[in-house]
């Protein structure tokens, strides 16, 4: 009996040991799954496929997103906000989001990076931005095929963009726009705005209510122009993404389709004086301007992207060391004056 009890105890101990080992191994597996989630791999493959298919469009999307994040109005410009960067109390974690943006490698490098070298927060951010946010797909578009002339009255090349992109909305939004347009007259005009505003502009469209908080001369509405030089005044250059292949400082002008509604689209019209006056307008709407009172009648179709050229190395050096350069030149001038008035100068030039 004693030997049987001993055998049973030994067997029980062995079973306990095996259970403990299997439990500890399971815990290790769980921890590994948390660190290297299996769900991440399909995300990486989808991201690489999307980036390879539309490298410039994905690059510009990141640029526009980061421009909004860098804005002093980031809380208003960055809507919707990526849910991966919300805290447990549903607050926006801008610090973590900025850290994730700083980690995004150049997209050409992203295509060749091993999966375990890409941070999870970068994967989550890009997945949300390209697939979950509802942001339209931006694809390169030929300048010559735009439905509006860029430099009809400007012989200089200053208004010619470095890049042109078509804004591709979802099928549902496209169908909705086609129903509105139907057989109505549509024309195109330009709209300039800070690049930090284009994240929300492309996501939600141009909105009339944004003019409520602004001082407007010609009444409430969306301001556009058929002259690109007018719109460039409202499209300053802004800092974007440091790793972009398109540059790190950009300006954007939208090319928008407008449904030509006589009541809701105000402009200078000699045949219809009432159309030239908007409610609360300071005066008649000037030529080359359009004020759209209903945001449902306008849609951004294309965007013109301008890249700020980096200053030359010489200019950058002078700007960075201007004070020292002035001091050195002043010192050399004093040396020259001293030499000029000294005895050696007289001996040399007698």
Buried (B, 14 or more C-beta within 10 A) or exposed (E): EEEEEEEEEEEEEEEEEEEEEEEEEEEEEEEEEEEEEEEBEEBBEBBBEBBEEBBBBBBBBBBBBBBBBBBEEBEEBBEBBBEBBBEEEEEBBBEBBBBBBEEBBEBEEBBEEEEEEBBBBBBBBBBBBBEEBEBBBBBBBEEEEBEBEBEEEBEEEEBBBBBBBBBBBEEEBEEBBEEEBEEEEBBBBBBBBBBBBBBBBBBEBBEBEBBEEEEBBBBBBBBBBBBBBBBBEBBEBBBBBBBBEBBBBBBBBBBBBBBEBEEBBBBBBEEEEEBBBBEEBEEBBEEBBBBBBBBBBBBBBBBBBBBBEEEEEEEEEEEEEEEEEEEEEEEEEEEEEEEEEEEEEEEEEE
